[in-house]
Amino acid sequence: MFFSVVIPTYNRLPILTKCLRALEAQVIPPDSPITGYEVVVVDDGSSDQTVPWLRARGAEFPHVVLLEQDHGGPALARNRGVDRAQGDWIIFIDSDLVVTANFLQAHSEGLARGQRTMGSDRCFTYGAVINTANFENPTAEPYKLTDFSAAYFATGNVAIAKHWLHTAGLFDPQFQLYGWEDLELGVRLKKLGLKLIKCPAAVGYHWHPSFTLAQIPQMIDQEIQRGRMGVLFYQKHPTWDVRMMIQMTSLHRVLWGLLSLGGWLNERRMAPLLQWLIDQGRPRLALEVARIFLNWYNVQGVYAAFEERRAA
């Protein structure tokens, strides 16, 4: 079992450094089914010196294979990584994920368990993702209820046989903005009958900076992008399940409309409360409160994009 860990990255050099060092520190027991591994980093047009930094440190990162592309989004970057991968098994993680030393071994054990149960490799493992704002020691963060994910296939921490990705058709490069490219591929994998194997021992710590008001404009933009990509997702798979995922239902429109008072509770009016929570040392709670207007922007973005596509 040879693993190719595929990592798209865009202007994340500080945390990417921790991500790669954790992958170089993997402990693989002598009786492991793992015969080797590589780390395929696909730089998506970064402007933060990621490429020259990595090129100058080949000795420190012997497992790393560096690919470059113009900024085209994570779907295209992951496809390039898969095409170049030497492994028969692909692990997808994000460049802001720091893993534990038994990460690869845990995925290998989960995959072996799934193959024994199913009698085939028609399965994939999904590891645990713990969100953290602790940059100095991200793996110190405990698991929280908010870390739970019900996603079927998400590229934050997943391992799968490469041939199933090719059978499904890889990621759709039309997803050039933020969101949904991995879950859309998941729909196609589910149609092929692949079974999800939960692999909680394969832990990844997803780092993101502690919430501040300065992040809000970018977060709003991401929600609008996610709405636009959600409509593309729905066009490809026009089902009720997808409508629920992308929040394109009357229920979501009414819910977030009521909670945000029709958009009246926006980033400007809620800023004093959010800043107070941050000053009280509760930035995580402030972020959850901010989701009131962030989800409203997302729902508005979904319906605006849907009307645009219908009128085109």
Beta strands, then each sheet from edge to edge (+ up, - down):
strand 1: 2-9
strand 2: 36-43
strand 3: 64-68
strand 4: 89-93
strand 5: 97-99
strand 6: 123-132
strand 7: 157-161
strand 8: 195-207
sheet 1: 3+ 2+ 1+ 4+ 7- 6+ 8+ 5-
end
